Amino acid sequence: QVQLVESGGGLVQPGGSLRLSCAASGIIFSDFDMRWYRQDPGEQRDLVAMITTGGTIDYADSVKGRFTISRDNVKNTLYLQMNSLKPEDTAVYYCNAKHKLIINLQYWGQGTQVTVSS
């Protein structure tokens, strides 16, 4: 059974930091490109950051210089270090695993709420 379990969300003041984790099980983690998405209620799910199996990294313009994505293929875990948080970063953050070769093979986590507010 495939599971992606996010953790690390919560309430933080503007300017603060959080570190999200996504623990994967039931997949060969190193065969999957990994992504973080976020979604506000009633809005579409937007890509925040991605890291490929080969280590290529990209970020949405809105988080460049503030967020850092990383992965640990031994611990089968994806991370998102979020610094200098802004109220507009408030959303549910989702972990996504997409196979590097098999089209349409992807999995989603259940999401973790991040709220940035004073």
ROSEGU-427970 format. One record per residue: residue number from 0; chain; residue in three letters; x, y, z of N, C-alpha, C in turn. Coordinates in steps of 0.001 Angstrom, whole numbers. Atoms other than C-alpha are relative to their C-alpha. Layout:
BEGIN
<NUM; 'A'; 'ALA'; <X; Y; Z>; <X; Y; Z>; <X; Y; Z>>;
...
//
This chain:
BEGIN
<0; 'A'; 'GLN'; <841; -1191; 0>; <0; 0; 0>; <881; 1248; 0>>;
<1; 'A'; 'VAL'; <-789; -1219; 113>; <1403; 3349; -1056>; <-541; 1051; 960>>;
<2; 'A'; 'GLN'; <386; -1093; -891>; <1398; 6123; 1522>; <998; 1132; -116>>;
<3; 'A'; 'LEU'; <-787; -1223; -132>; <2657; 9682; 1460>; <-605; 757; 1176>>;
<4; 'A'; 'VAL'; <519; -602; -1222>; <2327; 11220; 4901>; <759; 1286; 287>>;
<5; 'A'; 'GLU'; <-602; -1304; -283>; <2964; 14927; 5345>; <-90; 318; 1486>>;
<6; 'A'; 'SER'; <13; -479; -1378>; <3825; 16501; 8670>; <787; 1308; 60>>;
<7; 'A'; 'GLY'; <-775; -1215; -205>; <5255; 19725; 10059>; <-763; 1294; -187>>;
<8; 'A'; 'GLY'; <793; -1208; 152>; <2454; 22136; 9290>; <-395; 577; 1346>>;
<9; 'A'; 'GLY'; <442; -624; -1233>; <1022; 24534; 11815>; <-214; 1486; -171>>;
<10; 'A'; 'LEU'; <197; -1448; -42>; <503; 28143; 12815>; <1327; 671; 307>>;
<11; 'A'; 'VAL'; <-1256; -720; -189>; <3446; 30515; 12503>; <-224; 1471; -297>>;
<12; 'A'; 'GLN'; <102; -1430; 239>; <3882; 34267; 12623>; <718; 389; -1289>>;
<13; 'A'; 'PRO'; <-727; -488; 1184>; <4919; 36234; 9537>; <1483; 175; 313>>;
<14; 'A'; 'GLY'; <-1446; -37; -193>; <8669; 36014; 9098>; <563; -1263; 616>>;
<15; 'A'; 'GLY'; <-436; 1228; -635>; <8803; 32648; 10814>; <343; -1096; -986>>;
<16; 'A'; 'SER'; <-424; 1141; 817>; <9880; 29240; 9560>; <-753; -1260; 400>>;
<17; 'A'; 'LEU'; <535; 1345; -218>; <8455; 25758; 9213>; <757; -949; -903>>;
<18; 'A'; 'ARG'; <-583; 1051; 834>; <9849; 22507; 7885>; <-1029; -1104; -173>>;
<19; 'A'; 'LEU'; <933; 1065; 319>; <7458; 20158; 6152>; <766; -1267; -368>>;
<20; 'A'; 'SER'; <-551; 1294; 385>; <8197; 16459; 5754>; <-1079; -814; -690>>;
<21; 'A'; 'CYS'; <904; 936; 671>; <6636; 13840; 3506>; <686; -1362; 11>>;
<22; 'A'; 'ALA'; <-564; 1342; -118>; <7370; 10243; 4445>; <-714; -941; -957>>;
<23; 'A'; 'ALA'; <560; 896; 1009>; <6849; 7778; 1604>; <221; -1454; 374>>;
<24; 'A'; 'SER'; <-127; 1436; -184>; <6201; 4061; 1882>; <-769; -706; -1113>>;
<25; 'A'; 'GLY'; <680; 772; 1032>; <5168; 1362; -576>; <440; 322; -1412>>;
<26; 'A'; 'ILE'; <-531; -316; 1330>; <7132; 2870; -3475>; <1530; -39; 57>>;
<27; 'A'; 'ILE'; <-1452; -162; 93>; <10720; 2868; -4691>; <234; 1500; -126>>;
<28; 'A'; 'PHE'; <-20; -1454; -90>; <11245; 6454; -3609>; <939; 627; -1035>>;
<29; 'A'; 'SER'; <-1002; -575; 896>; <14312; 7036; -5755>; <-423; -35; -1470>>;
<30; 'A'; 'ASP'; <523; 45; 1371>; <12279; 6281; -8913>; <-1033; 1083; -275>>;
<31; 'A'; 'PHE'; <1069; -988; 118>; <9917; 9180; -8307>; <541; 1431; 99>>;
<32; 'A'; 'ASP'; <-172; -1442; -141>; <10193; 12882; -9026>; <-992; 459; 1072>>;
<33; 'A'; 'MET'; <826; -415; -1131>; <8823; 14672; -5978>; <-335; 1483; -92>>;
<34; 'A'; 'ARG'; <474; -1380; 68>; <6817; 17870; -5730>; <-785; 372; 1246>>;
<35; 'A'; 'TRP'; <902; -599; -972>; <5181; 20108; -3167>; <-958; 922; -749>>;
<36; 'A'; 'TYR'; <1049; -885; 502>; <1899; 21752; -4100>; <-665; 668; 1205>>;
<37; 'A'; 'ARG'; <823; -603; -1045>; <-337; 24086; -2127>; <-1326; 453; -597>>;
<38; 'A'; 'GLN'; <1350; -313; 464>; <-4005; 24913; -2321>; <-765; 768; 1060>>;
<39; 'A'; 'ASP'; <932; -739; -832>; <-6295; 27540; -849>; <-1401; -521; -286>>;
<40; 'A'; 'PRO'; <1377; 432; 256>; <-9996; 26718; -431>; <-578; 708; -1219>>;
<41; 'A'; 'GLY'; <614; -572; 1179>; <-11777; 27231; -3733>; <959; 376; -1102>>;
<42; 'A'; 'GLU'; <-1001; -336; 1004>; <-8530; 27674; -5604>; <602; -1272; -589>>;
<43; 'A'; 'GLN'; <-680; 1156; 587>; <-6514; 25408; -7877>; <1237; -341; 819>>;
<44; 'A'; 'ARG'; <-1201; 447; -677>; <-3611; 23400; -6552>; <1211; 470; -806>>;
<45; 'A'; 'ASP'; <-1141; -595; 686>; <-382; 25209; -7403>; <1300; -680; 384>>;
<46; 'A'; 'LEU'; <-1321; 564; -252>; <3125; 23812; -7754>; <858; 1002; 774>>;
<47; 'A'; 'VAL'; <-875; -834; -820>; <5483; 25173; -5108>; <1471; -282; -310>>;
<48; 'A'; 'ALA'; <-1392; 375; 216>; <8695; 23225; -5645>; <61; -1442; -476>>;
<49; 'A'; 'MET'; <-175; 1361; 460>; <9995; 20112; -7314>; <1468; -398; 67>>;
<50; 'A'; 'ILE'; <-1344; 554; 37>; <13037; 17853; -7122>; <-94; -1332; -728>>;
<51; 'A'; 'THR'; <64; 1212; 803>; <13682; 15163; -9697>; <849; -1103; 612>>;
<52; 'A'; 'THR'; <-824; 1115; -464>; <15278; 11769; -9238>; <1482; 310; -175>>;
<53; 'A'; 'GLY'; <-1384; -366; 241>; <18462; 13280; -10628>; <469; 1204; 788>>;
<54; 'A'; 'GLY'; <-377; -1122; -846>; <18412; 16186; -8202>; <-256; 1373; -579>>;
<55; 'A'; 'THR'; <355; -1305; 552>; <17169; 18925; -10511>; <-1109; 617; 837>>;
<56; 'A'; 'ILE'; <918; -702; -897>; <15293; 21528; -8464>; <-570; 1224; -705>>;
<57; 'A'; 'ASP'; <626; -1219; 508>; <12840; 24242; -9408>; <-1039; 473; 1002>>;
<58; 'A'; 'TYR'; <926; -619; -928>; <10619; 26642; -7498>; <-955; 930; -726>>;
<59; 'A'; 'ALA'; <887; -1067; 441>; <7607; 28810; -8081>; <667; 1335; 317>>;
<60; 'A'; 'ASP'; <-632; -1310; -199>; <8663; 32441; -8418>; <-343; 582; 1372>>;
<61; 'A'; 'SER'; <460; -594; -1254>; <6676; 33337; -5307>; <760; -497; 1227>>;
<62; 'A'; 'VAL'; <-702; 553; -1162>; <8854; 31172; -3049>; <1514; -55; -185>>;
<63; 'A'; 'LYS'; <-1445; 36; 253>; <12290; 31471; -4645>; <744; 861; 1014>>;
<64; 'A'; 'GLY'; <-798; -712; -992>; <14915; 32479; -2100>; <-502; -156; 1414>>;
<65; 'A'; 'ARG'; <570; 184; -1343>; <12653; 31575; 824>; <-193; -1479; 354>>;
<66; 'A'; 'PHE'; <275; 1424; -219>; <11842; 27862; 406>; <1135; -842; -580>>;
<67; 'A'; 'THR'; <-1000; 945; 481>; <14233; 24942; -2>; <-567; -1402; 28>>;
<68; 'A'; 'ILE'; <461; 1378; 88>; <13206; 21506; -1222>; <1206; -923; 40>>;
<69; 'A'; 'SER'; <-1067; 997; -46>; <15303; 18438; -495>; <-627; -1374; 174>>;
<70; 'A'; 'ARG'; <497; 1365; -150>; <14984; 14678; -403>; <1103; -871; 593>>;
<71; 'A'; 'ASP'; <-914; 985; -573>; <16584; 11799; 1481>; <-462; -1360; -504>>;
<72; 'A'; 'ASN'; <398; 1265; 614>; <16457; 8630; -607>; <274; -1208; 901>>;
<73; 'A'; 'VAL'; <-199; 1085; -974>; <17635; 6534; 2353>; <-1193; -56; 960>>;
<74; 'A'; 'LYS'; <1139; -75; -918>; <14874; 7736; 4666>; <-1334; 43; -743>>;
<75; 'A'; 'ASN'; <1235; -75; 805>; <12357; 7890; 1768>; <-862; 1195; 419>>;
<76; 'A'; 'THR'; <690; -1180; -501>; <11436; 11393; 2838>; <324; 1229; -837>>;
<77; 'A'; 'LEU'; <-108; -1277; 699>; <10844; 14684; 1073>; <-173; 1111; 1029>>;
<78; 'A'; 'TYR'; <69; -1118; -934>; <11328; 18015; 2845>; <-288; 1309; -734>>;
<79; 'A'; 'LEU'; <131; -1372; 489>; <10349; 21627; 2372>; <299; 930; 1172>>;
<80; 'A'; 'GLN'; <-358; -1002; -995>; <12149; 24204; 4486>; <-559; 1332; -457>>;
<81; 'A'; 'MET'; <668; -1251; 354>; <10074; 27372; 4503>; <428; 1090; 970>>;
<82; 'A'; 'ASN'; <-462; -1123; -802>; <11640; 30585; 5759>; <-678; 1292; -440>>;
<83; 'A'; 'SER'; <586; -1321; 313>; <10481; 34217; 5840>; <-1443; -141; -464>>;
<84; 'A'; 'LEU'; <1368; 286; 405>; <6899; 33041; 5715>; <-861; 1243; -3>>;
<85; 'A'; 'LYS'; <912; -1122; 187>; <4204; 35437; 4559>; <-1441; -492; 147>>;
<86; 'A'; 'PRO'; <1402; 429; -93>; <436; 35409; 5127>; <-500; -670; -1282>>;
<87; 'A'; 'GLU'; <437; 593; 1275>; <-7; 34567; 1440>; <534; -1411; -214>>;
<88; 'A'; 'ASP'; <-440; 1390; 60>; <1846; 31297; 2043>; <-993; -934; 688>>;
<89; 'A'; 'THR'; <1011; 808; -664>; <-1155; 30107; 4037>; <-741; -866; -1012>>;
<90; 'A'; 'ALA'; <636; 955; 908>; <-2565; 26984; 2368>; <133; -1397; 586>>;
<91; 'A'; 'VAL'; <-278; 1410; -265>; <-2815; 23241; 2586>; <1103; -434; -962>>;
<92; 'A'; 'TYR'; <-1154; 437; 792>; <476; 21780; 1372>; <-72; -1502; -218>>;
<93; 'A'; 'TYR'; <104; 1401; 395>; <463; 18487; -509>; <1316; -493; -593>>;
<94; 'A'; 'CYS'; <-1150; 691; 560>; <3246; 16080; -1328>; <-473; -833; -1199>>;
<95; 'A'; 'ASN'; <332; 764; 1211>; <3215; 14488; -4801>; <1211; -794; -459>>;
<96; 'A'; 'ALA'; <-1047; 863; 555>; <5229; 11564; -6147>; <-416; -421; -1400>>;
<97; 'A'; 'LYS'; <299; 344; 1391>; <5359; 11075; -9918>; <1144; -829; -563>>;
<98; 'A'; 'HIS'; <-1049; 900; 489>; <7217; 8161; -11489>; <768; 635; -1150>>;
<99; 'A'; 'LYS'; <-852; -659; 994>; <10141; 9237; -13620>; <-197; -526; -1415>>;
<100; 'A'; 'LEU'; <141; 600; 1326>; <9231; 6884; -16497>; <-1438; -377; -340>>;
<101; 'A'; 'ILE'; <1340; 514; 261>; <5709; 5493; -16118>; <-991; 1154; 0>>;
<102; 'A'; 'ILE'; <925; -1126; 138>; <3228; 8004; -17438>; <-1224; -241; 865>>;
<103; 'A'; 'ASN'; <1238; -6; -798>; <305; 8800; -15135>; <94; -809; 1291>>;
<104; 'A'; 'LEU'; <-152; 673; -1286>; <1723; 6875; -12190>; <443; 1041; 1016>>;
<105; 'A'; 'GLN'; <-316; -995; -1008>; <1561; 9329; -9328>; <-880; -189; 1229>>;
<106; 'A'; 'TYR'; <687; 129; -1270>; <474; 9534; -5730>; <9; 1353; 725>>;
<107; 'A'; 'TRP'; <143; -1233; -771>; <-671; 12283; -3378>; <-84; -308; 1486>>;
<108; 'A'; 'GLY'; <211; 81; -1426>; <-456; 12814; 334>; <-1334; 631; 363>>;
<109; 'A'; 'GLN'; <1289; -502; -472>; <-3372; 13940; 2461>; <19; 1492; 275>>;
<110; 'A'; 'GLY'; <-131; -1436; -204>; <-2047; 17452; 2974>; <260; 374; 1446>>;
<111; 'A'; 'THR'; <-242; -540; -1324>; <-871; 19506; 5926>; <-240; 1514; -59>>;
<112; 'A'; 'GLN'; <385; -1409; -6>; <-2205; 22933; 6864>; <1155; 870; 506>>;
<113; 'A'; 'VAL'; <-949; -1026; -418>; <177; 25885; 7031>; <-767; 1311; 88>>;
<114; 'A'; 'THR'; <671; -1276; -210>; <-1202; 29090; 8497>; <1017; 1028; 483>>;
<115; 'A'; 'VAL'; <-934; -1069; -362>; <861; 32280; 8606>; <-833; 1210; 410>>;
<116; 'A'; 'SER'; <849; -1068; -527>; <-776; 34858; 10818>; <567; 508; 1313>>;
<117; 'A'; 'SER'; <-423; -571; -1276>; <-8; 37226; 13639>; <-1161; -1; 999>>;
//
